[in-house]
Amino acid sequence: MCDDLKIAYLCTNLYNAHSEMILKACGSMEKFDLEGREFVALCDLMKLVGLCHSGGMAKTLIADGNVTVDGEVELRKRCKIRPGQIVEFDGQQVVVE
């Protein structure tokens, strides 16, 4: 995400509709639908959307500090990702709905 837009997003506490517009302006964005579930584990999300090839790879990337959730480095592999959160790895962003 562009630095200026990331700061604007964090400072104004925008929600889903606005975050989608910001992410589209800055680069690649993918949506992930929870399909009625309350949450998805971070390592599972990364595998499901194709950010990595396996759960083991996802866990390693997370543990090494390469993944952010809502702009903050997340080190918990099984962190519960809920609607409205944004996961980023290697320039790719996923918005959870």
N, C-alpha and C positions, 0 to 999 in steps of 0.2 A: 504494500500500500504506500502511496506517496506520503512523505513525512508530513507535509502541511495538512493533507486531508486526514491523516491518522490523528494528528493533534486536534483538529476540528471535531472529528468524530468522538474522541474521548472526552473532550471538554464540554460538548453540548449534549452528551448522553443520548444520541440518536437511536432510534429503534429500527426494526427490520426494513421498512420501506426506504428510509434514508440510507441505511448502510448498503443496501443493494445499489443505489445510485452511485455512492462513493466508490464502491469496489469496481463497478463497471468502468468508471472514469480512470481508474488506475491500472487495470490489467485483468488477468484471468480470474474468473470467479465461477464457482460451481455451487449449486444449491443441493442440499441433502434433506430429504423429507423423512422425518421420524415415523411417519405412517401410524400415528396414534400412540407411539411409545413416549414415555416421559423423558427419556434420555438415551444416549448411546455412549459407550466407553470410548475415550479418545483413541486408543490403539485400534479398536474395531472400526471406528469411523475412517481412520487413515487407510486401512486395508479396503474397506467397502467402496470408497471413492477413488481408489487407485493411486493414492499419494505414495504408496509403497507396495511391494509385492507380497509381503507376508506380515503376519502379526508380530513375529520375532523382530523383523526389521523395524516395524513401527515402534516397538518397545525400546529398541536401541536408539533410534532417532530421538524419541522423547527424552529418554534418560540422559542423552548427550546435550540436551538443551536446544535442539534444532527446531522445535515446534512452539508456536505461540497460540494462545487462546485469548481473544479480545485484546491483542497487543502485548500480552505479558507472557514471558517464557513459562511453559507448563512442564513440570518434571514428573507429574503423577500419571503413570501409564493408563490407569483405569479411571481417570478423571471423568466425571459425568458431564457430558456436553448436552446442553438443553437448547430449546428453540431460541433463536436470536443471537446465539454465540457465533463467533467467527474464528475459524481455525486456519492457521497459515503455516505452510512449510515450503521452502525452496521457491518462493515467489508465487505459489499457488494458494488461493484462498477458497475456503468452503464456508458458506453460510448455512446454518442449520435451521430448518423450519419445522 
